[in-house]
Amino acid sequence: MSTGLIIALIVIVAAVVVVAAVLTQRARRGAGAGGSLKRRFGPEYDRTVARHDGDERAAARELAERVKRHGSLEKRALPSAERERYESRWAAAQERFVDSPREAVAEADRLLSEVAGARGFPDGGHYETQLEALSVHHAHHVHGYRRVHLAAHTTGDTAQGRAGTANGAGPGTGTGTEEMREAMVEARALFEDLVTPDRRDARADREGTAGREGPAHREGTARRDEHDGAAADGRHRSHLPWALTRRHAKGS
C-alpha cells in the first residue's frame, strides 16, 4: 500500500470521527435543552407536547422561541393602591359567581389581562402574545388564564367540557358551571402570583411615600426595603378571601 493511499485513509477516518463527534455533541445539547425546558415549564411543557401530537422536538422549539422572545422581560412594580383595587375587583368577581358564573369568569379574564399589562407583560389586546409571555415567567399557573379566557369567550352549552381541553389539557367532565368554577380556581393562582408584592413593589411604595412627605421621611427607607419585601409575600397569601366551593354557585 502506497504512502499516499495510507494518508488518504487516515484523513477519511479522521473526518468521520470529527463528524460523529459533532453530531453527538449536538444531540446531547438538544437533549439537555429539552430537559431544561421541561424543568422550567413543568405542566406547560406537557401541554405543548400534547398539542404537537407528542413531538417533543417541535414542542421544545416552540418553548425555546417563547423564552427567546419574552425571557428578558422585566416585571414592573405594582403600587399598593393599584394592587388593592385589583384585589377588590377579584373578590367581587368571586362573590358574583354565585349568581352569575359567566359574568364572573369574564371579569376574571379581564382582570388577569389588566394586571398582567400593569406588571409589564404585553398588552391584553394581544391575548396570545400575552399568554406566551406569561407562560415563560409563570409557567405553573398560566393555564388558569387560558381556561378562564376560554370559558369567558364560549357561550351556551358549548362551554361544557371545553375549558379543560385547551392546549392539551384533558376533557372536562362536569357541568358548565363546574367547569367555570374550576377555571376560576385555577386562574386565581396566577392572579395571586401577579399581585403578590415583592421587594421591587416595597421599594416603589417607599419612594412614593417619601416623595410626598419630604426628605426627613426618606431617612432609613433603604434599610427597610429588604425586610418589607421579604415579609410581604407571607402576609399577602392569606389576604385574599376565597370562596367558590361547589356549594356556592347556583346550578352546580
NUDREN-103085 format. One line per field, with one value per residue (C-alpha): residue number from 1; residue in one letter; x, y, z. Coordinates in pm, whole numbers. Each point is the difference from the previous one (the first is absolute). Layout:
! NUDREN-103085
nr	c(NUM | ...)
rest	c(a | ...)
px	c(X | ...)
py	c(Y | ...)
pz	c(Z | ...)
//
This chain:
! NUDREN-103085
nr	c(1 | 2 | 3 | 4 | 5 | 6 | 7 | 8 | 9 | 10 | 11 | 12 | 13 | 14 | 15 | 16 | 17 | 18 | 19 | 20 | 21 | 22 | 23 | 24 | 25 | 26 | 27 | 28 | 29 | 30 | 31 | 32 | 33 | 34 | 35 | 36 | 37 | 38 | 39 | 40 | 41 | 42 | 43 | 44 | 45 | 46 | 47 | 48 | 49 | 50 | 51 | 52 | 53 | 54 | 55 | 56 | 57 | 58 | 59 | 60 | 61 | 62 | 63 | 64 | 65 | 66 | 67 | 68 | 69 | 70 | 71 | 72 | 73 | 74 | 75 | 76 | 77 | 78 | 79 | 80 | 81 | 82 | 83 | 84 | 85 | 86 | 87 | 88 | 89 | 90 | 91 | 92 | 93 | 94 | 95 | 96 | 97 | 98 | 99 | 100 | 101 | 102 | 103 | 104 | 105 | 106 | 107 | 108 | 109 | 110 | 111 | 112 | 113 | 114 | 115 | 116 | 117 | 118 | 119 | 120 | 121 | 122 | 123 | 124 | 125 | 126 | 127 | 128 | 129 | 130 | 131 | 132 | 133 | 134 | 135 | 136 | 137 | 138 | 139 | 140 | 141 | 142 | 143 | 144 | 145 | 146 | 147 | 148 | 149 | 150 | 151 | 152 | 153 | 154 | 155 | 156 | 157 | 158 | 159 | 160 | 161 | 162 | 163 | 164 | 165 | 166 | 167 | 168 | 169 | 170 | 171 | 172 | 173 | 174 | 175 | 176 | 177 | 178 | 179 | 180 | 181 | 182 | 183 | 184 | 185 | 186 | 187 | 188 | 189 | 190 | 191 | 192 | 193 | 194 | 195 | 196 | 197 | 198 | 199 | 200 | 201 | 202 | 203 | 204 | 205 | 206 | 207 | 208 | 209 | 210 | 211 | 212 | 213 | 214 | 215 | 216 | 217 | 218 | 219 | 220 | 221 | 222 | 223 | 224 | 225 | 226 | 227 | 228 | 229 | 230 | 231 | 232 | 233 | 234 | 235 | 236 | 237 | 238 | 239 | 240 | 241 | 242 | 243 | 244 | 245 | 246 | 247 | 248 | 249 | 250 | 251 | 252)
rest	c(m | s | t | g | l | i | i | a | l | i | v | i | v | a | a | v | v | v | v | a | a | v | l | t | q | r | a | r | r | g | a | g | a | g | g | s | l | k | r | r | f | g | p | e | y | d | r | t | v | a | r | h | d | g | d | e | r | a | a | a | r | e | l | a | e | r | v | k | r | h | g | s | l | e | k | r | a | l | p | s | a | e | r | e | r | y | e | s | r | w | a | a | a | q | e | r | f | v | d | s | p | r | e | a | v | a | e | a | d | r | l | l | s | e | v | a | g | a | r | g | f | p | d | g | g | h | y | e | t | q | l | e | a | l | s | v | h | h | a | h | h | v | h | g | y | r | r | v | h | l | a | a | h | t | t | g | d | t | a | q | g | r | a | g | t | a | n | g | a | g | p | g | t | g | t | g | t | e | e | m | r | e | a | m | v | e | a | r | a | l | f | e | d | l | v | t | p | d | r | r | d | a | r | a | d | r | e | g | t | a | g | r | e | g | p | a | h | r | e | g | t | a | r | r | d | e | h | d | g | a | a | a | d | g | r | h | r | s | h | l | p | w | a | l | t | r | r | h | a | k | g | s)
px	c(0 | 143 | 70 | -250 | -280 | 77 | -14 | -331 | -151 | 118 | -157 | -331 | -12 | 85 | -276 | -254 | 102 | -33 | -345 | -118 | 126 | -178 | -329 | 26 | 65 | -300 | -221 | 114 | -65 | -348 | -76 | 137 | -206 | -313 | 60 | 62 | -320 | -196 | 123 | -72 | -348 | -126 | -362 | 13 | 270 | -230 | -290 | 219 | 120 | -362 | -94 | 283 | -136 | 284 | 282 | 237 | 243 | -273 | -121 | 354 | 49 | -322 | 85 | 356 | -141 | -225 | 300 | 194 | -284 | -108 | 272 | 157 | -328 | 34 | -297 | -127 | -74 | -367 | -93 | -187 | -307 | -25 | 52 | -283 | -234 | 75 | -53 | -334 | -115 | 105 | -185 | -310 | 29 | 12 | -315 | -171 | 70 | -280 | -269 | 177 | 282 | 56 | 25 | 244 | 235 | -19 | 108 | 278 | 121 | 5 | 177 | 278 | 50 | 15 | 226 | 238 | 21 | 60 | 285 | 170 | -122 | -126 | -331 | -309 | -135 | 249 | -112 | 222 | 314 | -87 | -68 | 336 | 186 | -186 | 81 | 372 | -16 | -299 | 4 | -157 | -310 | -49 | -250 | -251 | -6 | -42 | -296 | -178 | 51 | -154 | -290 | -59 | -8 | -208 | -377 | -284 | 32 | 321 | 184 | -49 | 317 | 189 | 183 | 195 | 104 | 189 | 356 | 39 | -197 | -235 | -367 | -239 | -250 | -211 | -284 | 64 | -21 | 242 | 248 | -19 | 50 | 310 | 130 | -46 | 183 | 293 | 8 | 18 | 344 | 134 | -177 | 170 | 337 | -49 | -121 | 215 | 245 | 374 | 300 | -44 | -355 | 107 | 271 | -240 | -251 | 273 | 125 | -351 | -70 | 337 | -62 | -327 | 127 | 339 | 368 | -37 | -228 | 247 | 261 | 28 | -222 | 263 | 69 | -366 | -46 | 143 | -194 | -328 | 43 | 83 | -298 | -247 | -53 | -89 | -251 | -154 | -71 | -256 | -150 | -219 | -331 | -95 | -335 | -122 | -48 | -250 | -290 | 33 | -91 | -359 | -57 | 309)
py	c(0 | 332 | 283 | 225 | -255 | -44 | 376 | 21 | -274 | 175 | 326 | -172 | -177 | 323 | 184 | -268 | 19 | 380 | -10 | -266 | 205 | 312 | -186 | -158 | 337 | 153 | -287 | 44 | 373 | -63 | -250 | 237 | 289 | -214 | -102 | 360 | 115 | -280 | 110 | 364 | -41 | -299 | -79 | 258 | -214 | -304 | 199 | 129 | -352 | -120 | 283 | -112 | -359 | -126 | 158 | 113 | 163 | 220 | 87 | 84 | 227 | 188 | 43 | 106 | 268 | 123 | 34 | 180 | 251 | 58 | -129 | 342 | 169 | 211 | -3 | 345 | 105 | 1 | 283 | -115 | 211 | -155 | -347 | 52 | 107 | -318 | -210 | 166 | -66 | -365 | -44 | 156 | -237 | -297 | 120 | 57 | -360 | -117 | 164 | 63 | -245 | 111 | 367 | -94 | -189 | 284 | 245 | -238 | -16 | 381 | 31 | -240 | 187 | 337 | -98 | -181 | 318 | 204 | -235 | 66 | -294 | 61 | 182 | -212 | 99 | -253 | -300 | -266 | 212 | 84 | -367 | -100 | 252 | -109 | -364 | 84 | 172 | -175 | -339 | -194 | 220 | 144 | -269 | 155 | 309 | -217 | -183 | 307 | 181 | -291 | -19 | 375 | -15 | -317 | 33 | -236 | -374 | -12 | 124 | -339 | -203 | 240 | 199 | -309 | -91 | 317 | -63 | -356 | -16 | -289 | 27 | 143 | -229 | 230 | 238 | 332 | 178 | -246 | 51 | 376 | -41 | -211 | 256 | 277 | -205 | -66 | 358 | 134 | -157 | 209 | 309 | -46 | -44 | 328 | 214 | -141 | 279 | -46 | 217 | 208 | 88 | 80 | 231 | 177 | 54 | 140 | 235 | 122 | 68 | 169 | 225 | 119 | 48 | 164 | -74 | -76 | -293 | -150 | -67 | -371 | -96 | -206 | -207 | -100 | -112 | -347 | -73 | 123 | -188 | -326 | 25 | 111 | -337 | -176 | 269 | 15 | -368 | 5 | 335 | -95 | -159 | -322 | -153 | -195 | -335 | -217 | 102 | 372 | 23 | -32 | -278 | -198)
pz	c(0 | -106 | 243 | -178 | 40 | 369 | 55 | -186 | 216 | 317 | -115 | -79 | 337 | 183 | -187 | 91 | 367 | 2 | -163 | 245 | 294 | -124 | -51 | 345 | 161 | -175 | 112 | 359 | -15 | -137 | 274 | 263 | -130 | 0 | 361 | 101 | -170 | 165 | 341 | -74 | -147 | 199 | -94 | -280 | -165 | 8 | -144 | -282 | -81 | -8 | -235 | -230 | 6 | 216 | -201 | 276 | -242 | -148 | 350 | 111 | -301 | 78 | 367 | -79 | -230 | 281 | 230 | -271 | -54 | 359 | 233 | 54 | 97 | 316 | 234 | 97 | 354 | 98 | 241 | 309 | -80 | -346 | 144 | 247 | -279 | -192 | 312 | 69 | -355 | 22 | 328 | -159 | -296 | 238 | 174 | -334 | -99 | 229 | -213 | -333 | -65 | -358 | 95 | 275 | -231 | -253 | 271 | 110 | -360 | -22 | 333 | -93 | -326 | 179 | 287 | -237 | -208 | 314 | 89 | -334 | -206 | -356 | -30 | 59 | -340 | -137 | 203 | -159 | 38 | 359 | 74 | -148 | 215 | 312 | -76 | 10 | 340 | 162 | -170 | 285 | 22 | -348 | -100 | 238 | -221 | -308 | 155 | 132 | -333 | -187 | 245 | -32 | -380 | -37 | 9 | 74 | 46 | -204 | 310 | 159 | -16 | -224 | 266 | 96 | -354 | -89 | -118 | 111 | 326 | 59 | -90 | 253 | 170 | 217 | -76 | -169 | 336 | 156 | -283 | 51 | 374 | -60 | -249 | 258 | 264 | -232 | -127 | 354 | 45 | -288 | 131 | 338 | -170 | -184 | 291 | 280 | 97 | -21 | 89 | -314 | 110 | 356 | -129 | -239 | 282 | 226 | -268 | -74 | 366 | 50 | -298 | 151 | 356 | -56 | 69 | 370 | -74 | -246 | 270 | 67 | -296 | -180 | 313 | 25 | -362 | 39 | 317 | -148 | -324 | 175 | 232 | -265 | -163 | 324 | 92 | -343 | -49 | 278 | -100 | -292 | 102 | -168 | -77 | -301 | 166 | -181 | 220 | -78 | -366 | -106 | -244 | 100)
//
